[in-house]
Amino acid sequence: MRKLIVLLLLGVLAACGSTPIDYDGEGAPRAARIVALKSARPLIALALGSGGARGFAHVGVIKALEEGGIVPDIIAGASSGAVVAALYASGYRASALERIALDIDRENLVDFTLFGNGWVRGEALQRFVNRAVGNRPIERLAKPIAVIATRARDGAMTVFNRGDTGLAVRASASVPNLFIPPVIRGEEYIDGGLTSPVPVEVARAMGADIVIAVDVSWFAQARQNGGEPMEAARRRARYQLLEQELAGADVVITPRTVRTRMLEFDHKLQNIAAGEEAAREMLPQVHEAIARIAAVKRPVARTPATAGNAE
């Protein structure tokens, strides 16, 4: 009898654990029409790509860019890149981001579960992000930001730019078979890196004149190492999608990250340093791109004679 009761309890727990909450309230993340920013000066976007724990390198990239006088106007992020993108767009500068990265433990972000179609619920990540951004929705963050997710039903890219920031980031970071996909307005959402590994095109649609792309993917490591792994990578559809995105960027930063598992936090320092180093190497190209766009946008001074003949 006791065994039967235990089995029944386990069945009830499993049923509860495998039925995710449907976030369909007014504040749930949604995709509103993208309205491009306009400015007389060059608008700079930072597109932060997916890559699991290698995403700590994004913090080092931001640190080096800020030291070089580069502060983006627009942020777009996918998967682990969405985590850093949300915090950066909320107003944290590089020094604060680095402190958060060094202080955070895996237990603060990863809530394991025995039930459901994944090993990680994702609620801890959602809470962490919302606390960090002061529980502000995406549209009230300090900088315009797009969080990329993938609709599980049909693999369609979704650009969350309104609503619950933490939930949008959780959706973007929900790697299939690892995270339980959150349900938002009746739809399951998974890893944004599946449809936009480095969201360059979205950043451009948001009005960016200059897009700085940060690639921390496994493919980036294969590209740097060369040889047979790279040849195999080129045959993958996801690699081709990544290359298509990167081709649209003005500057591509590719940190030489330490090879890590998806949820391994043991190499945070090395990956932050890798991001710094890679970004510093590309600073001349960033400044060159800014100068080129500034020259195009700069209005031509009108001489008195030209002004007199205007009619």
HELIX and SHEET records of a PDB file:
HELIX    1   1 ARG A    2  GLY A   17  1                                  16    
HELIX    2   2 GLY A   52  PHE A   56  5                                   5    
HELIX    3   3 ALA A   57  GLU A   67  1                                  11    
HELIX    4   4 SER A   80  ALA A   89  1                                  10    
HELIX    5   5 ALA A   94  ASP A  103  1                                  10    
HELIX    6   6 ARG A  106  LEU A  109  1                                   4    
HELIX    7   7 GLU A  123  ALA A  132  1                                  10    
HELIX    8   8 ILE A  138  ARG A  140  5                                   3    
HELIX    9   9 THR A  165  SER A  172  1                                   8    
HELIX   10  10 GLY A  192  LEU A  194  5                                   3    
HELIX   11  11 VAL A  200  ALA A  205  1                                   6    
HELIX   12  12 TRP A  218  ASN A  225  1                                   8    
HELIX   13  13 GLU A  228  ARG A  234  1                                   7    
HELIX   14  14 ALA A  237  ALA A  247  1                                  11    
HELIX   15  15 LYS A  268  LYS A  297  1                                  30    
HELIX   16  16 PRO A  304  GLY A  308  1                                   5    
SHEET    1   A 8 ASP A  22  TYR A  23  0                                        
SHEET    2   A 8 VAL A 183  ILE A 184  1                                        
SHEET    3   A 8 GLU A 187  ILE A 190 -1                                        
SHEET    4   A 8 ILE A 145  ARG A 151 -1                                        
SHEET    5   A 8 ILE A  74  ALA A  78  1                                        
SHEET    6   A 8 ILE A  44  LEU A  48  1                                        
SHEET    7   A 8 ILE A 210  VAL A 214  1                                        
SHEET    8   A 8 VAL A 251  ILE A 253  1                                        
SHEET    1   B 5 ASP A  22  TYR A  23  0                                        
SHEET    2   B 5 VAL A 183  ILE A 184  1                                        
SHEET    3   B 5 GLU A 187  ILE A 190 -1                                        
SHEET    4   B 5 ILE A 145  ARG A 151 -1                                        
SHEET    5   B 5 ALA A 156  PHE A 160 -1                                        
END                                                                             
